[in-house]
Each structure stands twice: as C-alpha cells, then as structure tokens.
Amino acid sequence: MDRKKMAAATAAVVTYIKTQEEAGCLASGQDPSQGAAPLPAPGFNHWGMAGRSDHMQGRTMMQMRVFK
C-alpha cells in the first residue's frame, strides 16, 4: 500500500475514534477536554479463563501430535 494512502487511512481511523470518544463524553455529561473517566476494573471471569485454558491445552496436544 502506498505511504500516502496508509497515512490517510490511519489519520481517518484516529479521527473517527477521537470523535466517538468526544461524543461519548458529551453524552455522559463530561467535558471532553478533560479526557475520559477511568473505567472500573472488570471482575475475574472464571468460566472464561477455564474455557480458554482448555482450548490452549487442546491446541498444545494437537501440536504435540497426541491425537492422530
């Protein structure tokens, strides 16, 4: 891809993201110049972690050719 096209695409994406953040701040009643409020830390998802661990273990076993 041409450098000018890549720069234009990157600038468009950054502008879009910034516009969406400002719109979100205005909708929540905050001043967009102060930045977004920090999000609360998400809780630990035990089921999600167990599922991911199971998938990783299965993939490792496939790579080690345990299953034929």
N, C-alpha and C positions, 0 to 999 in steps of 0.2 A: 504494500500500500504506500502511496506517495506520502512524503512527510507532511506536506501542507494539508492533505486530506485527513491524516491521522491527527494533526494538531487541531483542525476544525472539529472533528468528531469528539475529541477529548474535551475541548472547550464547551461544546454543546452539552455534553453529559454533565460536566461540572456545574454549568449554569442551571441546568434542569434540577439537579439535586439541591443547589442552593435556593432556588425558587421554591421548591417543595418544602424545604426546612423553614423558610420565612413564612410561607402560607400556614404551616403547622403552628408556628409561634403566634401568629396573628389570631388563629382560630382559638388557641388556648388562652389568649389574653396577655401574653408576654411580649416584651419588647424584643424584636428580632436582633437589635444591635448588641444585646447582652448575651447572645448565644442561647443554645437550647439548655433546658434544665436537665440535670443528670437523671438518667433512668434508674429505677430501683433495680437492685441485683436480682436476677431470676433465681428461683429455687432450684434445688438439685433434682433432676428427673431420673429417678432410679430405674424406671421401666425403660426409658430411652437408652440409658447407659448400658443396661443389661442386653438390650437388643443389639446395640452397636458392637458390644464385646462379642456376642455370639456370631455376628456376621464376620468380624475380623478373624475370629478363631476358625470359622469355616473356610475363609479365604486362605488362611495360612496352611490349613490341612490340604487344601486343593493344590497349593503351590508346592507342598512337600510330597505330593502325589500319594497321599494316604488312600484317597479314593481312586479306583481305576475304572 
